[in-house]
């Protein structure tokens, strides 16, 4: 019996369960315990939760997080779905390179995206100065709700794109041809045939995006300014310079956990209504397009790809610029300075 119990797969399963319990379940239990246990009086209390809902500032912050996450997730779907469909239906020049660039844009953390967009659209950003000087505008940067949504959307839509691209490989092209023979337009074919078939994939990828966006700390911290979200609120409550309240921070985290679990269960309930088993006997193939459709398809794909990879390009470019005090850019390249220093050392 012992030999049968200690098989290779059982040992691996046990190791995974212990890992899950130690690094996921145990921290959650500690947070929940901290949120309801008062160390001074040694009793269970719900004062921290009552304090959260008594102050408008706190529950409005929770709504801010939900609003940012919903908008960013919807925009990510609205960008990732058409992009994946275009690359699957239309032959795009350099499509392999486009897919690689989109994946690369997803790998980098949102913090880099926020930093890069501050360089471009901050109060002293390159694009901000150009718009204000050229068109006599008073654009004050992308700080706040708009900036957070912009960064998180461009950071998250590649995940939607990757999942939907895989799902489209299992869509039978004969279904689309049948719809076309019935007089359906291109948009109608997508909405009536393609979207219902890949709805489970859309919901699953949207859930992953939702969880990543709602838990993001770096982007709201950098460009949120007065627009607070729950991760920033938890950090400020725990690390406050005037005396942080760890119990209250744990209560906020517990509320956050409950909200995310509720949204996860809602996604599971909805996804059960759209369960399909697809087997593509004739998978979709990219076809060469002509005329305005070809131009528009290439323009959209290239423009979205450029926006997604732009933060990485900005980071690479600014990494070679010379700075004064580590913050102010002089306009000269660092390699030029290094070259001059090298010549001075040689002639000395």
C-alpha positions in Angstrom: 0.0 0.0 0.0 2.8 2.4 0.9 4.5 1.8 -2.5 1.3 2.5 -4.3 0.7 5.7 -2.2 4.2 7.1 -2.8 4.2 7.1 -6.6 6.0 9.8 -8.5 2.7 11.6 -9.4 1.4 11.5 -5.9 4.7 13.0 -4.5 4.5 15.8 -7.1 0.9 16.4 -6.2 1.7 16.5 -2.5 4.6 18.9 -3.2 2.3 21.3 -5.2 -0.3 21.2 -2.4 2.3 22.0 0.2 3.6 24.8 -1.9 0.1 26.2 -2.5 -0.7 26.0 1.3 2.6 27.7 2.3 2.9 30.5 -0.2 -0.8 31.2 -1.1 -3.2 29.9 1.5 -1.1 30.7 4.6 -0.5 34.4 3.7 -4.3 34.8 3.0 -5.1 33.3 6.4 -2.6 35.7 8.1 -4.2 38.7 6.4 -7.7 37.6 7.3 -6.6 37.0 10.9 -4.9 40.4 11.1 -8.0 42.1 9.8 -10.3 40.8 12.6 -7.9 40.3 15.5 -7.0 43.1 17.9 -3.6 42.5 19.4 -4.0 45.0 22.2 -7.3 43.7 23.6 -6.8 40.1 22.3 -10.3 39.8 20.9 -12.1 39.5 17.6 -13.3 42.8 16.2 -14.9 44.1 13.1 -13.9 47.7 13.8 -11.5 47.9 10.8 -14.3 46.9 8.4 -16.7 49.3 9.9 -14.1 52.1 9.6 -13.6 51.3 5.9 -17.3 51.7 5.1 -17.9 54.6 7.4 -15.5 56.8 5.4 -16.5 57.7 1.9 -12.8 58.1 0.9 -12.2 54.4 1.4 -15.1 52.8 -0.4 -14.8 55.4 -3.2 -11.2 54.1 -3.6 -12.6 50.6 -4.0 -15.0 51.8 -6.6 -12.0 53.6 -8.4 -10.2 50.3 -8.6 -13.2 48.4 -10.0 -13.9 51.2 -12.5 -10.3 51.3 -13.7 -10.2 47.5 -14.0 -13.5 47.2 -15.9 -12.7 49.9 -18.4 -9.1 48.6 -19.0 -10.4 45.1 -19.4 -13.1 46.1 -21.9 -10.7 48.2 -23.9 -8.1 45.3 -23.9 -10.8 43.0 -25.4 -11.8 45.7 -27.9 -8.2 45.9 -29.1 -7.0 42.3 -28.7 -10.0 40.6 -30.4 -10.0 42.6 -33.7 -6.2 42.5 -33.8 -6.2 38.7 -33.5 -9.0 38.3 -36.0 -7.2 40.5 -38.6 -3.9 38.6 -38.3 -5.9 35.4 -38.7 -7.9 36.5 -41.7 -5.7 38.9 -43.6 -2.1 38.4 -44.7 -0.2 41.1 -43.0 3.4 41.8 -44.1 5.7 40.9 -41.2 2.9 39.2 -39.2 5.4 37.0 -37.3 7.5 40.0 -36.2 4.2 41.8 -35.2 3.2 38.9 -32.9 6.7 38.8 -31.4 6.6 42.5 -30.6 3.2 42.2 -29.1 4.4 39.4 -26.8 7.5 41.4 -25.9 5.3 44.3 -24.9 3.4 42.1 -22.5 6.5 40.6 -20.8 7.7 43.9 -19.4 6.0 45.1 -16.1 3.4 47.9 -16.1 5.8 50.0 -14.1 8.0 50.4 -17.3 4.9 51.4 -19.3 4.0 54.1 -16.8 7.5 55.5 -16.7 7.7 55.6 -20.5 4.3 57.3 -20.9 5.3 59.9 -18.4 8.3 60.6 -20.6 5.9 61.0 -23.6 2.7 62.5 -22.1 3.7 63.7 -18.7 3.6 67.4 -17.9 7.1 67.8 -19.4 6.7 65.0 -21.9 7.9 65.1 -25.4 4.4 64.8 -27.0 2.9 67.1 -24.3 5.4 69.9 -25.2 4.8 69.4 -28.9 1.0 69.7 -28.6 1.1 72.7 -26.3 3.7 74.6 -28.3 2.4 73.7 -31.7 -1.4 74.0 -31.2 -1.3 76.4 -28.2 -3.0 73.8 -26.0 -3.0 73.5 -22.2 -2.7 69.8 -22.0 -1.6 68.8 -18.5 -0.5 65.3 -19.0 -2.1 61.9 -18.7 -2.2 61.7 -14.9 -5.2 60.3 -13.1 -7.8 57.9 -14.4 -7.0 58.4 -18.1 -3.3 57.7 -17.7 -3.9 54.6 -15.6 -6.4 53.1 -18.1 -4.1 53.9 -21.0 -1.1 52.2 -19.5 -2.9 49.2 -18.2 -4.9 48.7 -21.4 -1.8 48.7 -23.6 -0.1 46.4 -21.2 -3.0 43.9 -20.9 -4.4 43.6 -24.4 -1.5 41.3 -25.6 -2.9 38.6 -23.2 -6.3 38.8 -24.8 -4.6 38.7 -28.2 -2.6 35.6 -27.3 -5.5 33.6 -26.0 -7.9 34.6 -28.8 -5.3 33.8 -31.5 -5.1 30.3 -30.1 -8.9 30.0 -30.0 -9.3 31.2 -33.6 -7.2 28.2 -34.8 -10.1 25.9 -33.7 -12.8 27.8 -35.5 -14.0 26.0 -38.6 -13.9 28.2 -41.7 -16.9 26.5 -43.2 -19.1 28.2 -40.6 -17.9 31.6 -41.7 -18.3 30.7 -45.4 -21.9 29.5 -44.7 -22.7 32.8 -43.0 -21.1 34.7 -45.9 -23.3 32.7 -48.4 -26.4 33.8 -46.3 -25.5 37.5 -46.9 -23.8 38.3 -43.6 -21.4 41.2 -43.6 -17.9 40.9 -42.2 -18.9 42.5 -38.8 -22.0 40.3 -38.7 -20.0 37.2 -39.2 -17.6 38.1 -36.4 -20.4 39.0 -34.0 -22.8 36.1 -34.9 -20.3 33.3 -35.5 -16.8 34.0 -34.2 -17.5 35.8 -31.0 -20.1 33.2 -29.6 -17.7 30.4 -30.4 -14.7 31.9 -28.6 -16.7 33.5 -25.7 -15.2 31.0 -23.1 -11.8 32.1 -24.2 -12.7 35.8 -24.1 -14.1 35.4 -20.6 -11.1 33.4 -19.3 -8.5 35.8 -20.8 -10.6 38.8 -19.5 -10.5 37.3 -16.0 -6.7 37.1 -16.1 -6.5 40.7 -17.3 -9.0 41.8 -14.7 -7.0 40.2 -11.9 -3.7 41.6 -13.1 -5.1 45.1 -13.5 -7.0 45.3 -10.2 -3.9 44.2 -8.3 -1.5 46.5 -10.1 0.4 48.9 -7.8 3.1 50.5 -9.8 1.0 52.3 -12.4 -1.5 54.0 -10.1 1.4 54.9 -7.8 3.3 56.6 -10.5 0.6 58.4 -12.5 -2.5 58.1 -10.4 -1.8 61.3 -8.3 -5.1 62.1 -6.7 -6.8 59.1 -8.2 -6.3 56.4 -5.6 -6.8 52.7 -6.0 -7.0 49.9 -3.4 -3.4 48.6 -3.8 -2.0 52.1 -3.3 -4.3 52.6 -0.3 -3.2 49.4 1.3 0.5 50.4 0.8 0.0 53.9 2.3 -2.0 52.5 5.2 0.7 49.9 6.0 3.7 52.1 5.4 2.4 55.5 6.6 5.1 57.8 8.0 2.8 59.0 10.7 2.1 55.5 12.0 0.7 52.8 9.8 -2.3 50.8 10.8 -1.5 47.2 9.8 -4.9 45.9 11.0 -6.8 48.4 8.8 -4.5 47.6 5.9 -5.3 43.9 6.4 -9.0 44.6 6.5 -8.8 46.5 3.2 -6.9 43.6 1.7 -9.5 41.2 3.0 -12.3 43.2 1.4 -10.3 43.2 -1.8 -9.9 39.4 -1.7 -13.7 39.0 -1.2 -14.4 41.2 -4.2 -12.0 39.4 -6.5 -13.4 36.0 -5.4 -16.9 37.2 -6.1 -15.9 38.4 -9.6 -14.1 35.1 -10.2 -17.3 33.1 -9.3 -19.4 35.4 -11.5 -17.0 34.7 -14.4 -17.3 31.0 -13.8 -21.1 31.2 -13.8 -21.2 33.1 -17.0 -18.7 30.9 -18.8 -20.8 27.8 -18.1 -23.5 29.3 -20.3 -21.0 29.3 -23.2 -19.3 26.0 -23.4 -18.5 24.7 -26.9 -16.4 21.9 -28.2 -14.8 22.9 -31.5 -12.9 20.8 -34.0 -11.7 22.8 -37.0 -11.7 20.5 -40.0 -11.0 23.6 -42.2 -9.2 26.1 -39.9 -9.2 29.8 -40.9 -6.3 30.8 -43.2 -5.0 34.3 -43.8 -5.8 35.5 -47.2 -4.2 38.3 -49.2 -6.5 41.3 -49.3 -6.6 44.2 -51.8 -7.6 47.8 -51.9 -8.7 49.8 -49.0 -9.3 46.8 -46.8 -5.7 45.8 -47.1 -4.5 49.3 -46.3 -6.7 49.7 -43.3 -5.8 46.3 -42.0 -2.1 47.0 -42.2 -2.5 50.5 -40.7 -4.5 49.2 -37.7 -2.1 46.3 -37.0 1.0 48.4 -37.3 -0.4 51.3 -35.3 -1.5 49.1 -32.4 1.8 47.2 -32.4 3.7 50.5 -32.4 1.7 51.8 -29.4 2.3 48.5 -27.5 6.0 48.4 -28.0 6.5 52.2 -27.7 7.3 52.1 -23.9 10.1 49.6 -24.5 11.5 51.9 -27.3 11.4 54.9 -25.0 13.1 53.0 -22.2 15.9 51.8 -24.6 16.3 55.3 -26.0 16.5 57.1 -22.7 18.9 54.5 -21.2 21.5 55.9 -23.6 20.9 59.6 -22.7 23.3 61.5 -20.5 21.7 62.8 -17.3 22.6 65.5 -14.7 22.0 64.3 -11.2 20.5 61.1 -12.5 17.2 62.9 -13.4 17.6 65.7 -15.9 18.5 64.7 -19.4 21.1 66.8 -21.2 20.2 65.8 -24.7 23.5 64.1 -25.3 24.1 60.4 -25.6 25.9 58.6 -22.8 28.1 56.7 -25.3 29.4 60.1 -26.5 30.4 61.1 -23.0 32.1 57.7 -22.4 34.0 58.1 -25.7 35.3 61.6 -24.6 36.3 60.3 -21.2 38.1 57.4 -22.8 40.1 59.8 -25.0 41.0 62.0 -22.0 42.3 59.0 -20.1 44.4 57.9 -23.1 46.0 61.4 -23.6 46.7 61.7 -19.9 
